[in-house]
Amino acid sequence: MRAVIHFSKVRGLMILISVAIIAAGWVTTFSRGGFNLGIDFQAGLSMSVSVADTDVPAMRDVLGPLGAQVQRLGRDGAGQYSIRIGDDGTVEDFQREASGQILEALRGEFGSVESLETAYVGPRFSRDLTQQAVFLTIFALALILLYIWFRFRFGYAISAIAALVHDVLFMLGFIGALQLEVTTATIAAVLTIIGYSLNDTIVIFDRVRENETLLRDSSIIAIADTSITQSLSRTLITSLTTLLAVAAIFVFTTGAIQLFALNLIVGVVVGTYSSIFVAAPALILAQQRAQTRRKNKEMERYRRGSVVRENAPGEPAKVTPPVDVEAAKRAVAQQRAARKKKR
């Protein structure tokens, strides 16, 4: 058997690092004004335009009075920009009015301006889409909880959900800190990473369940470390091959597809990390608490059984003194050892 890597020895440190990084990401997100919501989740107009001989600061100076946001599309020098302006619902025919004002301002400053693409989302549709995205994410987590509870045990399900919540919080903190645009593609990336991370976690949990029988005399910490070590090569190879494919998409594309690939890259790395350093430690904690509860119940049964009351007619109840607790523990250990030898 290969040497076992003792991942559990650093589980406390790794969890502290995760908490620190997630907290830093969310603090940075709120310090920068929250998430950079795309047109899918924030009502308004989105335009892609081509303007020669200019840059982002100059575009922002021209469109600043209109309250528009400007971002460069593609590589430097391509001359293509994404312009977004919000709709508060007070202007009728907002799409026509806003697009006309944007093109008029740009042509007045830079001359030739080509409109490449225009998209508009109204306030009601944007609100409905946001509610559906939140519902789908929560619904997916609930289904995952039920599935793992059915396939394994409740402790396994809670541990897997803890890892998935870690991944979602990490990704959202990363997206918000860098002010990446949040669109439906972002939600798709998050749901994809939930499935990917869950797959890694189930592989490790399945090995833990097998080793609980094969290594029944070992502690849950030793079983978890052994299971992770046995699954490590498969986990790393799967993650690396996935990263190669997603990295190619990130390098050779632009726009929303490139952002989708970037989110996947971060999600694959974080999902692999959480399967080892979040899901497994959470399972260790859940199993240790379950063992403690079982021991307490056994001791309680011994305490109750130590008092025998005899209520013979006409005689007072006789109470035997309680047995020695330590002796009861030794008796339980001896019985378990005897059963294991018979097996």
Secondary structure per residue as TSV (DSSP state, phi and psi in degrees):
chain	resnum	aa	ss	phi	psi
A	1	M	-	360.0	139.0
A	2	R	-	-66.9	159.3
A	3	A	-	-64.7	138.6
A	4	V	-	-86.0	129.8
A	5	I	-	-87.2	126.0
A	6	H	-	-87.5	76.3
A	7	F	G	-64.4	-31.2
A	8	S	G	-65.7	-21.5
A	9	K	G	-66.0	-25.8
A	10	V	G	-110.4	13.7
A	11	R	H	-63.4	-38.0
A	12	G	H	-64.7	-43.7
A	13	L	H	-63.8	-43.6
A	14	M	H	-66.1	-36.8
A	15	I	H	-67.0	-39.3
A	16	L	H	-62.3	-40.9
A	17	I	H	-63.3	-42.3
A	18	S	H	-61.4	-45.7
A	19	V	H	-61.6	-40.9
A	20	A	H	-65.1	-43.3
A	21	I	H	-67.3	-43.6
A	22	I	H	-62.6	-44.1
A	23	A	H	-62.1	-42.1
A	24	A	H	-63.2	-40.2
A	25	G	H	-64.2	-43.0
A	26	W	H	-72.0	-37.1
A	27	V	H	-63.5	-42.5
A	28	T	H	-63.8	-38.9
A	29	T	H	-59.8	-49.4
A	30	F	H	-72.0	-29.6
A	31	S	H	-69.3	-22.0
A	32	R	T	-99.0	14.0
A	33	G	T	94.2	14.8
A	34	G	S	94.5	-165.8
A	35	F	-	-78.0	150.0
A	36	N	E	-87.6	82.7
A	37	L	E	-70.9	132.8
A	38	G	-	-79.4	-176.7
A	39	I	T	-66.9	-21.1
A	40	D	T	-66.3	-31.4
A	41	F	T	-115.4	-0.1
A	42	Q	S	-136.8	114.4
A	43	A	-	-57.1	138.6
A	44	G	E	158.8	-168.6
A	45	L	E	-112.6	136.6
A	46	S	E	-123.1	127.7
A	47	M	E	-127.5	142.8
A	48	S	E	-112.7	125.3
A	49	V	E	-129.5	158.4
A	50	S	E	-116.4	118.9
A	51	V	E	-130.9	124.4
A	52	A	S	-86.7	153.6
A	53	D	S	56.3	51.6
A	54	T	-	-153.0	-179.3
A	55	D	-	-144.6	177.8
A	56	V	H	-63.3	-46.8
A	57	P	H	-57.0	-40.8
A	58	A	H	-66.2	-38.8
A	59	M	H	-64.0	-40.8
A	60	R	H	-67.7	-34.2
A	61	D	H	-63.6	-37.0
A	62	V	H	-75.8	-41.7
A	63	L	H	-95.1	-4.6
A	64	G	G	-54.6	-45.7
A	65	P	G	-59.9	-23.5
A	66	L	G	-85.3	-6.8
A	67	G	T	77.1	24.5
A	68	A	-	-90.0	150.3
A	69	Q	E	-105.7	139.1
A	70	V	E	-125.1	134.1
A	71	Q	E	-136.9	147.3
A	72	R	E	-78.4	142.6
A	73	L	E	-108.9	135.7
A	74	G	S	74.4	-164.1
A	75	R	S	-75.1	163.0
A	76	D	T	-62.2	138.5
A	77	G	T	92.2	-6.0
A	78	A	S	-73.0	-25.2
A	79	G	-	75.8	20.3
A	80	Q	E	-112.3	138.4
A	81	Y	E	-137.6	149.2
A	82	S	E	-104.9	128.3
A	83	I	E	-120.3	130.1
A	84	R	E	-130.9	136.2
A	85	I	E	-137.2	131.8
A	86	G	E	-78.0	155.9
A	87	D	-	-118.6	116.6
A	88	D	-	-91.4	3.7
A	89	G	S	84.7	6.2
A	90	T	-	-95.1	-13.6
A	91	V	S	-107.8	125.7
A	92	E	T	-75.5	145.5
A	93	D	T	50.4	53.8
A	94	F	H	-61.6	-36.9
A	95	Q	H	-60.6	-48.0
A	96	R	H	-67.6	-43.1
A	97	E	H	-65.0	-47.2
A	98	A	H	-68.2	-43.9
A	99	S	H	-63.6	-38.3
A	100	G	H	-63.6	-44.1
A	101	Q	H	-64.0	-39.7
A	102	I	H	-65.0	-48.5
A	103	L	H	-66.3	-37.4
A	104	E	H	-64.6	-43.3
A	105	A	H	-66.3	-41.2
A	106	L	H	-69.6	-42.5
A	107	R	H	-68.4	-31.9
A	108	G	H	-68.6	-26.2
A	109	E	H	-97.8	-41.2
A	110	F	H	-113.1	-6.0
A	111	G	S	86.3	-108.6
A	112	S	-	-74.8	123.0
A	113	V	E	-136.1	129.2
A	114	E	E	-110.4	125.7
A	115	S	E	-85.5	118.1
A	116	L	E	-90.9	-41.8
A	117	E	E	-158.4	143.9
A	118	T	E	-134.7	133.2
A	119	A	E	-137.0	139.8
A	120	Y	E	-133.5	136.9
A	121	V	E	-128.4	127.0
A	122	G	-	-79.1	164.2
A	123	P	H	-59.1	-41.4
A	124	R	H	-67.3	-45.5
A	125	F	H	-63.8	-40.2
A	126	S	H	-62.6	-42.6
A	127	R	H	-64.0	-43.4
A	128	D	H	-63.9	-39.5
A	129	L	H	-66.3	-38.2
A	130	T	H	-64.6	-45.4
A	131	Q	H	-62.4	-40.1
A	132	Q	H	-66.2	-38.3
A	133	A	H	-64.9	-43.4
A	134	V	H	-64.1	-43.5
A	135	F	H	-63.2	-43.7
A	136	L	H	-63.4	-39.5
A	137	T	H	-65.0	-46.2
A	138	I	H	-66.0	-40.3
A	139	F	H	-63.2	-39.8
A	140	A	H	-63.9	-42.5
A	141	L	H	-64.1	-38.4
A	142	A	H	-65.6	-42.5
A	143	L	H	-63.6	-39.2
A	144	I	H	-62.8	-42.7
A	145	L	H	-59.0	-45.9
A	146	L	H	-66.1	-39.8
A	147	Y	H	-64.5	-47.9
A	148	I	H	-70.2	-34.7
A	149	W	H	-60.8	-41.0
A	150	F	H	-70.2	-40.8
A	151	R	H	-79.4	-36.4
A	152	F	S	-115.1	-117.2
A	153	R	-	-137.8	172.8
A	154	F	H	-63.3	-37.3
A	155	G	H	-60.6	-38.4
A	156	Y	H	-64.2	-42.1
A	157	A	H	-63.3	-44.9
A	158	I	H	-63.6	-38.5
A	159	S	H	-65.4	-41.6
A	160	A	H	-65.2	-41.3
A	161	I	H	-64.3	-37.8
A	162	A	H	-59.9	-42.1
A	163	A	H	-66.0	-40.1
A	164	L	H	-68.2	-40.2
A	165	V	H	-62.7	-39.9
A	166	H	H	-57.9	-45.6
A	167	D	H	-63.8	-44.0
A	168	V	H	-64.8	-45.2
A	169	L	H	-62.9	-39.7
A	170	F	H	-64.9	-46.9
A	171	M	H	-64.6	-42.5
A	172	L	H	-66.0	-38.0
A	173	G	H	-63.7	-39.8
A	174	F	H	-64.3	-46.3
A	175	I	H	-63.4	-43.5
A	176	G	H	-70.0	-38.2
A	177	A	H	-65.3	-38.1
A	178	L	T	-88.9	-1.0
A	179	Q	T	56.6	39.7
A	180	L	-	-71.7	146.0
A	181	E	E	-69.0	130.6
A	182	V	E	-94.7	113.0
A	183	T	-	-129.0	-176.1
A	184	T	H	-63.5	-28.1
A	185	A	H	-65.5	-32.5
A	186	T	H	-65.5	-43.8
A	187	I	H	-62.5	-40.8
A	188	A	H	-61.4	-39.9
A	189	A	H	-64.5	-42.4
A	190	V	H	-62.6	-45.4
A	191	L	H	-65.5	-35.8
A	192	T	H	-63.2	-43.2
A	193	I	H	-68.8	-33.8
A	194	I	H	-58.9	-46.1
A	195	G	H	-65.4	-40.7
A	196	Y	H	-65.5	-47.1
A	197	S	H	-63.5	-39.2
A	198	L	H	-62.9	-37.7
A	199	N	H	-61.1	-46.1
A	200	D	H	-61.4	-43.1
A	201	T	H	-63.9	-41.2
A	202	I	H	-65.4	-37.0
A	203	V	H	-60.0	-45.0
A	204	I	H	-68.2	-42.6
A	205	F	H	-64.9	-36.7
A	206	D	H	-64.6	-38.2
A	207	R	H	-69.3	-35.8
A	208	V	H	-61.8	-43.9
A	209	R	H	-62.5	-40.1
A	210	E	H	-65.4	-43.1
A	211	N	H	-72.5	-19.8
A	212	E	H	-62.6	-28.4
A	213	T	H	-86.6	-43.8
A	214	L	H	-70.5	-33.6
A	215	L	T	-117.2	49.8
A	216	R	T	-64.1	-22.5
A	217	D	T	-85.3	-5.5
A	218	S	S	-92.8	160.8
A	219	S	-	-75.9	163.7
A	220	I	H	-65.2	-29.6
A	221	I	H	-65.6	-46.1
A	222	A	H	-64.1	-39.0
A	223	I	H	-64.8	-42.7
A	224	A	H	-64.8	-44.8
A	225	D	H	-62.7	-42.3
A	226	T	H	-63.3	-42.1
A	227	S	H	-66.8	-41.4
A	228	I	H	-65.4	-42.5
A	229	T	H	-61.3	-42.4
A	230	Q	H	-66.4	-29.4
A	231	S	H	-95.4	-3.6
A	232	L	H	-64.2	-46.0
A	233	S	H	-62.7	-41.6
A	234	R	H	-63.8	-42.4
A	235	T	H	-63.3	-46.2
A	236	L	H	-67.9	-41.3
A	237	I	H	-64.2	-43.1
A	238	T	H	-62.3	-43.8
A	239	S	H	-65.8	-42.3
A	240	L	H	-66.5	-42.6
A	241	T	H	-65.7	-37.6
A	242	T	H	-65.1	-42.7
A	243	L	H	-63.1	-37.5
A	244	L	H	-61.2	-44.1
A	245	A	H	-66.7	-44.5
A	246	V	H	-69.9	-35.8
A	247	A	H	-63.3	-36.7
A	248	A	H	-63.3	-40.5
A	249	I	H	-63.0	-41.5
A	250	F	H	-64.4	-39.3
A	251	V	H	-74.5	-39.7
A	252	F	H	-100.7	9.9
A	253	T	-	-126.5	174.4
A	254	T	-	-138.5	171.9
A	255	G	H	70.1	-141.8
A	256	A	H	-63.8	-35.8
A	257	I	H	-65.8	-37.9
A	258	Q	H	-66.7	-41.3
A	259	L	H	-64.5	-38.9
A	260	F	H	-60.3	-44.1
A	261	A	H	-65.4	-38.7
A	262	L	H	-62.5	-43.5
A	263	N	H	-62.2	-38.3
A	264	L	H	-66.4	-39.6
A	265	I	H	-60.0	-49.2
A	266	V	H	-63.2	-41.6
A	267	G	H	-65.5	-38.7
A	268	V	H	-64.3	-44.0
A	269	V	H	-63.6	-46.7
A	270	V	H	-68.0	-38.2
A	271	G	H	-64.1	-40.5
A	272	T	H	-64.9	-42.8
A	273	Y	H	-62.2	-45.5
A	274	S	H	-68.0	-31.2
A	275	S	I	-62.4	-33.0
A	276	I	I	-90.8	-44.4
A	277	F	I	-107.0	-1.1
A	278	V	I	-122.3	-53.9
A	279	A	I	-64.7	-47.2
A	280	A	H	-64.0	-47.9
A	281	P	H	-60.6	-36.6
A	282	A	H	-64.7	-37.7
A	283	L	H	-67.3	-40.0
A	284	I	H	-58.9	-46.2
A	285	L	H	-62.5	-43.4
A	286	A	H	-64.3	-41.7
A	287	Q	H	-68.5	-38.9
A	288	Q	H	-64.2	-41.3
A	289	R	H	-66.3	-37.2
A	290	A	H	-65.1	-41.1
A	291	Q	H	-63.8	-40.0
A	292	T	H	-63.2	-41.2
A	293	R	H	-64.9	-39.5
A	294	R	H	-64.5	-42.7
A	295	K	H	-63.4	-41.2
A	296	N	H	-63.6	-38.4
A	297	K	H	-66.7	-39.2
A	298	E	H	-63.5	-43.8
A	299	M	H	-65.1	-35.8
A	300	E	H	-66.5	-39.1
A	301	R	H	-64.5	-38.5
A	302	Y	H	-66.4	-39.2
A	303	R	H	-64.5	-42.6
A	304	R	H	-67.4	-36.5
A	305	G	H	-75.9	-11.6
A	306	S	T	-78.7	-15.7
A	307	V	-	-106.7	114.9
A	308	V	-	-114.3	125.4
A	309	R	E	-107.8	129.3
A	310	E	E	-114.5	117.3
A	311	N	-	-111.0	67.1
A	312	A	-	-72.1	151.5
A	313	P	T	-61.4	127.1
A	314	G	T	79.4	1.4
A	315	E	S	-117.7	146.0
A	316	P	-	-69.8	157.4
A	317	A	-	-66.7	135.6
A	318	K	E	-102.7	131.3
A	319	V	E	-117.2	121.3
A	320	T	-	-82.1	148.2
A	321	P	-	-65.2	150.7
A	322	P	-	-66.4	147.8
A	323	V	-	-76.6	163.5
A	324	D	-	-69.1	126.5
A	325	V	H	-63.9	-43.0
A	326	E	H	-63.6	-37.9
A	327	A	H	-64.5	-37.4
A	328	A	H	-63.7	-40.6
A	329	K	H	-61.8	-44.6
A	330	R	H	-63.9	-36.3
A	331	A	H	-64.2	-42.2
A	332	V	H	-62.4	-43.6
A	333	A	H	-63.1	-40.6
A	334	Q	H	-65.6	-39.6
A	335	Q	H	-64.0	-41.7
A	336	R	H	-64.8	-41.4
A	337	A	H	-63.2	-39.4
A	338	A	H	-64.5	-41.3
A	339	R	H	-65.1	-37.4
A	340	K	H	-67.9	-37.3
A	341	K	H	-65.4	-36.8
A	342	K	H	-65.1	-34.5
A	343	R	-	-67.1	360.0
